[in-house]
Amino acid sequence: MKPASFVGILTLQIALLMCVVPGAGVLGRESRMGQKPSRSESIAANPAIRTDKESYLAGERITISGKGFSPFETVMLHVEHANGTMETGMGHDPWWVYTDADGTFKTTWSLNPRDTAGVHLVLEAAGGSGTKTQATFVRRGVITIDRFYRQGERTRIKAVGFGPKELVTVEVNDGRGHAPVTALSDENGQVTADLNLLPDEPGALIVATSHDSLLTPVWRYLRYLRTSLR
């Protein structure tokens, strides 16, 4: 028969072992729960796309970048109008890119000058893993002058960004009843118009409007531009 003291020591060791082993399992689960997600899980968590600018002239090349996708993922992109319109032959067909090891990509797209279904556009990217994200941008026009004019001189303005052969109405908004000027854009979508700005014109908004492309570029005429050469 073994001494009672030996039996007591053995019993105590077994009890301690039973307490320690389950505890180790709990600590292991808590450690795994506290770990940060893997690099690939983090990359795919928040996909995002962006364009290099917020607005573009027709025909201008748009640089598109994406991040937050899975490494080496296939991403489908397409551009549509804000109202969902995607005309055939205007560049709205989808295209595919592949992300690099960091889950990022870069690609380009161009606005078709003959696309007249709306100036507000939506870019969507859909990853092969099921993630989707969007970005928006706007088609714009620009009004410029070819030189500085003296006060009261007939002023020639140029408006660009329209489609070819669009009818564009140019107006001077200053409350003095200027007659609007209508002109046809050339093959490059540019309109030229000569305006009679009064000698005492303090300032005005010059607006060029096309009901085809829905563009309405605005330029602010300021008197000091004309008086600076006197």
Secondary structure, 3 states (H helix, E strand, C coil): CCCHHHHHHHHHHHHHHHHHHHHHHHHHHHHHHHCCCCHHHHHCCCCEEEECCCEECCCCEEEEEEECCCCCCEEEEEEEECCCCCCCCCCCCCEEEECCCCCCEEEEEECCCCCCCCCEEEEEEEECCCCEEEEEEEECCEEEECCCCCCCCEEEEEEECCCCCCEEEEEEECCCCCCCEEEECCCCCCEEEEEECCCCCCEEEEEEEECCCCCCCEEEEEHHHHHCCC
